[in-house]
Amino acid sequence: MPMSNITLAFIRAQVTPPFLVFSDLARQVARVVPETWDRFSFRRFWGEGILSTDAYFVMDSYENVRLRNNFRNAEPPRTPEKPEAFIGTEIIRGSFCPQAAAMLTALFLRHSGKVLRIATDTEPSVKRDAILICYGTPDMNFKTFDIEARAGSSLCQFLFTAEGQRAFRLGGQLHSMENRGGVIYDKAMVLRLTNRQDSNRPHVVCAGLTEWGSLAAVHYLTKNWKGLHKRFDSFGQRRDFCVLLEVQCGQFENARELTSVVWWEPPSAPNPILVSSHV
């Protein structure tokens, strides 16, 4: 064998193994660093309390439906006309709870290693100082009603319009379902509020005017929490916010943001500030 080939083989034998080890190490670092940063950002978004307490997905228990229908705000009626019926409102309330719970459970397992607990809104074991993710509007979920009531509806308020339509009030504007060219569009919100009993354990609401909107809000949260963290948790401070979404009924994965409001600190600001509008 020529001397040059022997030399080349010797170099390969000496150089290739360290190079392969370094290459494999680089790939592992490239994978671990983003995962570590995502875990850190996830903890910042949900609060340091996520390390020491359980997080709950709180859904409707479907008890006392007549009573909870009285827990709602309404605009003064202007017309006796029957509210317009929208396609999509006939979906049974709670039909998409399993999908919503599965999405959030996968999110928490991936970024915190913890299992998201499932509870109903009437369970006494769900305490106010826990991390709560409430699914549904105040007239369908007692915990959502409780959170909205204690927050004073400063960011977003669920109500019924004078025409009897379900709606959200955000930034002084009413947003309800729309029929545009025969296509029905629902509205939904993702709301995060500081827990007054423990600021490191926030309360989050994912709610739509129909089931499509509620599921879309959960999907939006699981896919966009990092973007929300960058927007609303700058300078090391976690702020209350509400994002309003629009989604075509039946297309929960394609929700788009319409507008958002955020409560800026210091608390001397008299009102929440409309920070963006995509209408």
C-alpha positions as CSV (number, residue, x, y, z in Angstrom):
1,M,0.0,0.0,0.0
2,P,1.4,3.4,-0.9
3,M,2.7,5.5,1.9
4,S,0.2,8.3,1.1
5,N,-2.8,5.9,1.5
6,I,-1.4,4.6,4.8
7,T,-1.0,8.2,6.1
8,L,-4.5,9.1,4.9
9,A,-6.0,6.1,6.7
10,F,-4.1,6.9,9.9
11,I,-5.5,10.5,9.8
12,R,-9.0,9.3,9.3
13,A,-8.7,6.8,12.1
14,Q,-7.5,9.5,14.5
15,V,-9.7,12.4,13.4
16,T,-13.1,10.9,12.5
17,P,-14.1,9.5,15.9
18,P,-13.6,12.8,17.8
19,F,-15.3,14.6,15.0
20,L,-18.3,12.3,15.2
21,V,-18.5,12.7,19.0
22,F,-18.3,16.5,18.6
23,S,-21.0,16.4,15.9
24,D,-23.3,14.3,18.1
25,L,-22.6,16.6,21.1
26,A,-23.4,19.7,19.0
27,R,-26.7,18.1,17.9
28,Q,-27.7,17.3,21.5
29,V,-26.8,20.8,22.7
30,A,-28.8,22.3,19.8
31,R,-31.8,20.3,21.0
32,V,-31.4,20.8,24.7
33,V,-30.8,24.5,24.7
34,P,-34.1,25.4,23.0
35,E,-36.0,22.9,25.3
36,T,-34.4,24.4,28.4
37,W,-35.3,28.0,27.2
38,D,-38.8,26.9,26.5
39,R,-39.2,25.4,30.0
40,F,-37.9,28.7,31.5
41,S,-40.2,30.8,29.3
42,F,-43.1,28.5,30.2
43,R,-42.4,28.9,33.9
44,R,-42.3,32.7,33.4
45,F,-45.6,32.7,31.5
46,W,-47.5,30.6,34.1
47,G,-45.7,31.8,37.2
48,E,-43.1,30.3,39.5
49,G,-45.9,28.6,41.4
50,I,-46.0,26.0,38.6
51,L,-43.1,24.3,40.3
52,S,-44.8,23.9,43.6
53,T,-48.5,23.6,42.9
54,D,-51.0,21.9,40.6
55,A,-52.6,23.4,37.5
56,Y,-56.2,22.7,36.9
57,F,-58.3,22.6,33.7
58,V,-61.7,23.7,35.0
59,M,-64.8,22.9,32.9
60,D,-68.5,23.1,33.4
61,S,-70.2,20.6,35.7
62,Y,-73.6,21.2,33.9
63,E,-75.3,21.5,37.3
64,N,-77.8,24.3,38.1
65,V,-78.0,25.4,34.5
66,R,-81.0,27.6,35.3
67,L,-79.2,29.3,38.1
68,R,-76.1,30.0,36.2
69,N,-78.1,31.5,33.3
70,N,-78.9,34.3,35.7
71,F,-75.2,35.1,36.2
72,R,-74.8,37.3,33.2
73,N,-74.7,40.9,32.2
74,A,-77.1,42.3,29.6
75,E,-77.4,45.5,27.6
76,P,-80.8,47.3,28.0
77,P,-83.2,45.7,25.5
78,R,-84.2,47.8,22.6
79,T,-86.3,45.4,20.6
80,P,-88.6,42.5,21.3
81,E,-87.4,40.7,18.2
82,K,-86.1,37.1,18.6
83,P,-82.3,36.8,18.4
84,E,-80.9,35.6,15.2
85,A,-80.0,31.9,15.2
86,F,-76.5,31.1,14.2
87,I,-75.2,27.8,12.8
88,G,-72.7,26.4,15.3
89,T,-74.7,27.4,18.4
90,E,-76.5,24.1,18.3
91,I,-73.3,22.2,19.4
92,I,-73.9,20.8,22.8
93,R,-72.0,22.7,25.5
94,G,-68.9,20.8,26.6
95,S,-68.7,18.6,23.5
96,F,-65.1,19.7,22.8
97,C,-63.9,19.6,26.5
98,P,-61.9,16.3,25.9
99,Q,-60.0,17.8,22.9
100,A,-59.3,21.0,24.9
101,A,-58.1,19.1,27.9
102,A,-55.9,16.9,25.8
103,M,-54.2,19.9,24.1
104,L,-53.4,21.6,27.4
105,T,-52.3,18.3,29.1
106,A,-49.8,17.7,26.3
107,L,-48.5,21.3,26.6
108,F,-47.9,21.0,30.4
109,L,-46.3,17.6,30.1
110,R,-43.9,18.8,27.4
111,H,-42.8,22.0,29.1
112,S,-43.2,21.3,32.8
113,G,-43.3,17.6,33.2
114,K,-46.4,17.9,35.2
115,V,-49.9,16.4,34.5
116,L,-52.7,19.0,34.2
117,R,-55.5,18.1,36.6
118,I,-59.1,18.1,35.4
119,A,-61.8,19.5,37.6
120,T,-65.4,20.8,37.3
121,D,-66.3,24.3,38.3
122,T,-68.3,23.2,41.4
123,E,-65.5,21.0,43.0
124,P,-64.6,22.5,46.4
125,S,-61.0,21.1,46.0
126,V,-60.2,23.7,43.3
127,K,-58.9,26.6,45.4
128,R,-58.5,30.2,44.3
129,D,-54.8,30.1,45.0
130,A,-54.2,27.4,42.4
131,I,-53.3,27.9,38.7
132,L,-56.6,27.7,36.9
133,I,-57.4,27.4,33.2
134,C,-61.2,27.9,32.9
135,Y,-63.0,26.6,29.9
136,G,-66.1,28.5,28.8
137,T,-67.9,31.8,29.5
138,P,-69.2,33.0,32.9
139,D,-72.7,31.7,32.3
140,M,-71.3,28.2,31.6
141,N,-68.5,28.0,34.2
142,F,-68.8,29.2,37.8
143,K,-65.0,29.6,38.1
144,T,-64.9,31.9,35.0
145,F,-67.8,33.9,36.5
146,D,-65.8,34.1,39.8
147,I,-62.6,35.3,38.1
148,E,-64.4,37.9,36.0
149,A,-66.3,39.2,39.0
150,R,-63.2,39.6,41.1
151,A,-61.4,41.2,38.3
152,G,-64.1,43.8,37.9
153,S,-64.4,43.1,34.2
154,S,-61.6,45.6,33.6
155,L,-60.1,43.8,30.5
156,C,-63.0,41.9,29.0
157,Q,-66.6,41.3,29.9
158,F,-69.1,38.7,28.7
159,L,-72.6,39.9,28.3
160,F,-75.8,39.6,26.2
161,T,-76.6,42.4,23.7
162,A,-79.9,44.2,23.6
163,E,-80.8,41.9,20.8
164,G,-80.2,38.9,23.0
165,Q,-76.9,37.8,21.3
166,R,-73.9,36.6,23.4
167,A,-71.0,39.0,23.1
168,F,-67.7,40.2,24.6
169,R,-67.0,43.8,25.5
170,L,-63.4,44.6,24.9
171,G,-61.8,48.1,24.7
172,G,-65.3,49.6,24.9
173,Q,-66.5,47.7,21.8
174,L,-69.0,44.9,21.6
175,H,-68.0,41.8,19.6
176,S,-70.6,39.1,18.8
177,M,-71.1,36.3,16.2
178,E,-71.4,37.4,12.6
179,N,-72.8,35.9,9.4
180,R,-70.8,37.2,6.5
181,G,-71.8,35.8,3.1
182,G,-73.4,32.7,4.7
183,V,-70.2,32.0,6.7
184,I,-70.6,32.0,10.5
185,Y,-67.8,33.6,12.6
186,D,-67.5,33.0,16.3
187,K,-65.6,35.2,18.8
188,A,-63.3,33.9,21.5
189,M,-61.0,35.3,24.2
190,V,-57.8,34.2,25.9
191,L,-57.6,36.1,29.2
192,R,-54.9,35.9,31.8
193,L,-55.3,37.6,35.2
194,T,-53.1,37.9,38.2
195,N,-54.3,35.7,41.1
196,R,-54.8,38.2,43.9
197,Q,-54.0,35.6,46.5
198,D,-50.8,34.5,44.9
199,S,-49.3,36.5,41.9
200,N,-47.2,33.5,40.9
201,R,-50.3,31.4,40.2
202,P,-52.3,33.2,37.5
203,H,-55.8,32.5,36.3
204,V,-56.5,31.9,32.6
205,V,-59.8,31.9,30.7
206,C,-60.3,30.3,27.3
207,A,-63.9,31.0,26.2
208,G,-65.9,31.4,23.0
209,L,-69.4,32.5,22.3
210,T,-69.9,28.9,21.1
211,E,-68.0,25.6,21.6
212,W,-66.0,26.4,18.4
213,G,-64.7,29.6,19.9
214,S,-63.8,27.9,23.2
215,L,-61.9,25.2,21.5
216,A,-60.2,27.7,19.2
217,A,-59.1,29.8,22.3
218,V,-57.4,26.7,23.8
219,H,-55.7,25.8,20.5
220,Y,-54.5,29.4,20.1
221,L,-53.1,29.4,23.6
222,T,-51.2,26.1,23.1
223,K,-49.7,27.3,19.8
224,N,-49.0,30.9,20.7
225,W,-48.1,31.1,24.4
226,K,-44.5,31.9,23.6
227,G,-45.5,34.9,21.4
228,L,-47.9,36.0,24.2
229,H,-45.1,35.7,26.7
230,K,-42.8,38.0,24.6
231,R,-45.6,40.5,24.1
232,F,-46.9,40.8,27.6
233,D,-44.1,39.6,30.0
234,S,-41.4,42.0,28.9
235,F,-38.9,43.5,31.5
236,G,-39.4,40.6,33.8
237,Q,-43.0,41.4,34.7
238,R,-46.0,39.3,34.0
239,R,-49.0,41.5,33.0
240,D,-52.8,40.9,32.7
241,F,-54.0,40.7,29.2
242,C,-56.9,39.7,27.0
243,V,-56.7,38.6,23.3
244,L,-59.9,38.6,21.2
245,L,-60.0,36.0,18.4
246,E,-62.3,35.4,15.5
247,V,-62.8,31.9,14.1
248,Q,-65.0,30.4,11.5
249,C,-67.3,27.8,13.0
250,G,-65.8,24.4,12.2
251,Q,-62.3,25.8,11.7
252,F,-60.9,26.1,15.2
253,E,-57.3,25.7,14.1
254,N,-57.5,28.9,12.0
255,A,-58.4,31.5,14.6
256,R,-57.1,35.0,14.0
257,E,-56.5,37.8,16.5
258,L,-58.7,40.8,16.2
259,T,-57.5,42.9,19.0
260,S,-55.9,42.8,22.5
261,V,-55.8,44.8,25.7
262,V,-53.2,44.7,28.4
263,W,-53.1,46.1,31.9
264,W,-49.8,48.1,32.2
265,E,-48.0,48.8,35.4
266,P,-47.7,50.9,37.4
267,P,-51.3,50.4,38.5
268,S,-51.9,54.2,38.4
269,A,-53.1,53.8,34.8
270,P,-56.9,54.4,35.0
271,N,-57.9,51.9,32.3
272,P,-56.5,49.0,30.4
273,I,-54.8,50.0,27.2
274,L,-55.8,48.8,23.7
275,V,-52.4,47.7,22.4
276,S,-53.3,46.3,19.0
277,S,-56.1,46.0,16.5
278,H,-56.3,43.7,13.6
279,V,-59.8,44.3,12.4
